[in-house]
Amino acid sequence: MIEFIGVSKAFPEGNHAVENINLKIEDGEFVFIVGPSGAGKSTMLKLIMREEVPSSGKVIVNGRDLTKMKRRQVPYLRRTMGIVFQDFRLIDKMTVFENVAFAMRVIGAKQSEIKKRVMAVLDLVGLEEMASRHPSELSGGEQQRVSLARALVNKPSLIIADEPTGNIDPKRSYEIMKILKEINKMGTTVLVVTHEHTLVNQIPGRVIVLKDGEIVKDTAQEYYAQREKEERKSQAEISRFEESADTQQENIGADEEINGSEENEN
């Protein structure tokens, strides 16, 4: 869970990047943060990642007050997050596999675990067959998928995507967003910062609009209502499936009983 309680951030030159932000994002949400340049989007991300601390108010992530967090604890906080950057930030001398594996090596994962997990996330983003290639051999959309795989490999509870489609064409942008949506369906909280309203309109999610450092729109109520509707639908489908399975099992039992009776009569 992410919570902003009366958060303001002012920089030395006197500019207020964000002003009195009150916000709660529950686990498992898919959230867009949109707004023009200078609206405060990047500052919000930096506050969540604890790259910045608020001038006033509290930022709480996974139950921890980041305003009281010691510097040595910050790397452990960031291990619970996967970050997808606009400019990919891949190491060209490394292969696709090595770029993704690097995120696991820095936390001391075992080699056997690295191989298994890296190939699993490359398969998830559709790049399993490109594991031995280098970033320079890939398209922009493919490089962004490598960046996404790297963000996923340590099984974070939160994915933060900072303008993830800024350097790729519309078709590839939609593919990236679909992958993020699938990841969200697995239970991961996804936070996407973007200025592309077309994508926001195409992909269902909660939309938070920033302007001049303030929240001017939040579709939380509509988003929660839609999630509840989808959950009810999903539960109804599960119930129907279970009822169908029970009926089939009862029919099989009845058939076996009839066949048994016929065999005894013979």
C-alpha positions in Angstrom: 0.0 0.0 0.0 1.1 3.5 -0.8 -0.2 6.5 1.2 0.5 10.2 1.0 -0.7 12.2 4.1 -0.7 15.9 3.6 2.5 15.7 1.5 4.2 18.8 0.2 7.7 19.1 -1.4 9.4 22.4 -1.9 12.9 22.8 -3.4 15.5 25.3 -2.3 14.5 27.8 -5.1 11.1 27.9 -3.5 9.2 25.9 -6.1 6.5 23.6 -4.7 6.7 20.4 -6.8 3.7 18.9 -4.9 1.3 20.6 -2.5 -0.8 18.9 0.2 -1.2 15.6 -1.5 -3.5 13.1 0.2 -3.7 9.8 -1.6 -4.0 6.0 -0.9 -3.2 3.3 -3.4 -4.2 -0.2 -2.2 -2.2 -3.4 -3.0 -3.1 -4.8 -6.4 -4.2 -1.6 -8.0 -3.4 -0.5 -11.6 -2.9 3.3 -11.4 -2.0 5.9 -14.0 -0.5 9.2 -12.9 -1.0 11.8 -15.7 -0.4 15.5 -16.1 1.6 18.0 -18.1 5.4 18.5 -17.7 6.1 20.1 -14.3 2.8 18.9 -12.7 4.7 16.9 -10.0 4.6 13.4 -11.5 8.3 12.7 -11.2 8.5 14.2 -7.7 5.8 11.8 -6.6 7.8 8.8 -7.9 10.9 10.1 -6.2 9.0 10.4 -2.9 7.7 6.8 -3.3 11.3 5.5 -4.1 12.7 7.6 -1.2 15.0 9.5 -3.6 13.4 12.6 -2.0 11.8 13.2 1.4 8.8 15.5 1.8 9.1 19.0 3.2 5.9 18.2 5.2 3.6 15.3 5.6 4.1 11.6 5.5 4.8 9.0 2.8 4.0 5.4 3.8 4.9 2.4 1.6 4.1 -1.1 2.7 3.3 0.2 6.2 6.7 2.0 6.6 6.9 5.7 7.1 9.6 6.8 4.6 10.1 10.1 6.4 11.6 8.2 9.3 13.5 5.6 7.3 17.3 5.6 7.7 19.5 5.8 4.6 20.9 2.3 5.1 17.3 0.9 4.9 16.5 2.5 1.6 18.1 -0.3 -0.6 15.9 -2.9 1.1 12.8 -0.8 0.4 13.8 -0.6 -3.3 14.1 -4.3 -3.5 10.4 -4.5 -3.1 10.0 -2.3 -6.3 10.6 -2.9 -9.9 11.4 0.2 -11.9 10.8 0.6 -15.7 12.5 3.6 -17.2 11.7 5.6 -20.4 15.3 5.3 -21.6 15.6 1.5 -20.9 19.0 1.8 -19.1 20.3 -1.4 -20.4 24.0 -2.4 -20.5 24.9 -2.9 -24.2 28.0 -5.1 -23.5 25.7 -7.6 -21.7 23.2 -9.9 -23.4 19.5 -9.7 -22.8 19.8 -12.6 -20.3 22.8 -10.9 -18.5 20.9 -7.6 -18.2 18.0 -9.2 -16.5 20.2 -11.5 -14.4 22.2 -8.6 -13.1 19.3 -7.4 -11.0 19.3 -10.8 -9.2 23.1 -11.0 -8.9 23.3 -7.7 -7.0 21.0 -9.2 -4.2 23.1 -12.4 -4.0 20.7 -14.9 -5.7 22.0 -18.4 -6.5 23.0 -19.1 -10.1 20.5 -22.0 -10.4 17.7 -19.7 -9.3 18.9 -16.9 -11.6 18.8 -19.1 -14.7 15.3 -20.4 -13.9 13.8 -17.1 -13.0 15.3 -15.0 -15.8 14.1 -17.4 -18.5 10.6 -17.4 -16.9 10.3 -13.6 -17.1 11.8 -13.4 -20.6 9.1 -15.9 -21.6 6.5 -13.7 -19.9 7.5 -10.7 -22.0 7.9 -12.7 -25.2 11.7 -12.5 -25.4 12.8 -16.0 -24.4 14.3 -16.6 -27.9 16.3 -13.4 -27.7 18.2 -14.2 -24.5 21.6 -14.3 -26.2 21.2 -11.0 -28.1 22.6 -7.6 -27.1 20.4 -4.5 -26.6 21.8 -2.9 -29.8 20.3 -5.8 -31.8 16.8 -5.1 -30.5 14.0 -2.7 -31.5 12.9 0.0 -29.0 9.9 -2.0 -28.1 12.0 -5.1 -27.4 14.5 -3.1 -25.3 11.6 -1.8 -23.2 10.4 -5.4 -22.7 13.9 -6.3 -21.5 13.7 -3.4 -19.1 10.3 -4.7 -17.9 11.7 -8.2 -17.5 14.5 -6.8 -15.3 12.0 -5.0 -13.2 10.0 -8.2 -12.7 12.8 -10.6 -12.0 13.0 -10.2 -8.3 9.2 -10.6 -7.8 8.5 -7.0 -6.6 5.2 -6.2 -5.0 5.2 -2.8 -6.8 6.1 -2.0 -10.5 6.8 1.7 -11.2 6.8 2.6 -14.9 8.1 6.1 -15.6 6.9 7.1 -19.1 7.5 3.5 -20.3 6.2 4.1 -23.8 7.9 7.5 -24.3 10.5 6.2 -26.8 8.5 3.6 -28.7 5.8 3.7 -31.4 2.0 3.4 -30.5 1.7 -0.3 -31.4 4.6 -1.3 -29.2 3.3 1.1 -26.5 0.0 -0.8 -26.4 1.9 -4.1 -26.2 3.9 -2.9 -23.2 0.7 -1.7 -21.5 -1.0 -5.1 -22.1 2.0 -6.9 -20.4 1.8 -4.5 -17.5 -1.9 -5.2 -17.2 -1.3 -9.0 -17.2 1.3 -8.5 -14.5 -1.3 -6.6 -12.5 -3.7 -9.5 -12.8 -1.2 -11.6 -11.0 -1.5 -9.3 -7.9 1.3 -6.9 -8.5 0.6 -3.2 -7.9 1.4 -1.2 -11.0 2.0 2.5 -11.1 2.4 4.1 -14.5 3.4 7.7 -15.1 2.5 8.9 -18.6 1.3 11.9 -20.6 -0.2 9.6 -23.3 -4.0 10.0 -22.8 -4.7 7.6 -25.7 -3.2 4.8 -23.7 -5.0 5.8 -20.6 -8.3 5.6 -22.4 -7.5 2.2 -23.9 -6.3 0.5 -20.7 -8.7 0.1 -17.7 -7.2 1.6 -14.6 -7.5 4.2 -11.9 -6.4 7.7 -13.2 -4.9 10.4 -11.0 -4.4 13.7 -12.7 -1.9 16.2 -11.4 -1.7 19.9 -12.2 0.7 22.4 -10.6 1.6 19.9 -7.9 -2.0 19.2 -6.9 -4.4 16.3 -7.6 -7.2 17.7 -9.7 -8.9 14.4 -10.5 -8.9 10.9 -9.1 -11.2 8.2 -10.6 -10.7 5.9 -7.5 -14.5 5.5 -6.9 -15.2 4.4 -10.5 -12.1 2.2 -10.5 -13.1 0.4 -7.3 -16.6 -0.1 -8.5 -15.3 -1.7 -11.7 -12.9 -3.9 -9.8 -15.7 -5.1 -7.6 -17.8 -5.8 -10.6 -15.0 -7.8 -12.3 -14.4 -9.7 -9.0 -18.1 -10.7 -8.7 -18.0 -11.8 -12.4 -14.9 -13.9 -11.8 -16.3 -15.4 -8.7 -19.6 -16.3 -10.5 -17.6 -18.0 -13.3 -15.6 -20.0 -10.7 -18.9 -21.0 -9.0 -20.4 -22.1 -12.3 -17.2 -24.1 -13.1 -17.3 -25.8 -9.7 -21.0 -26.6 -10.1 -20.3 -28.1 -13.5 -17.4 -30.1 -12.2 -19.6 -31.4 -9.4 -22.4 -32.4 -11.8 -19.9 -34.2 -14.1 -18.5 -36.1 -11.1 -22.0 -37.1 -9.9 -22.8 -38.3 -13.5 -19.6 -40.3 -13.6 -20.5 -41.9 -10.2 -24.0 -42.7 -11.4 -22.7 -44.3 -14.6 -20.2 -46.4 -12.6 -23.0 -47.5 -10.3 -25.2 -48.5 -13.2 -22.4 -50.4 -14.9 -21.6 -52.1 -11.7 -25.2 -53.3 -11.3 -25.4 -54.6 -14.8 -22.2 -56.6 -14.3 -23.7 -58.2 -11.1 -26.8 -59.1 -13.0 -24.8 -60.8 -15.7 
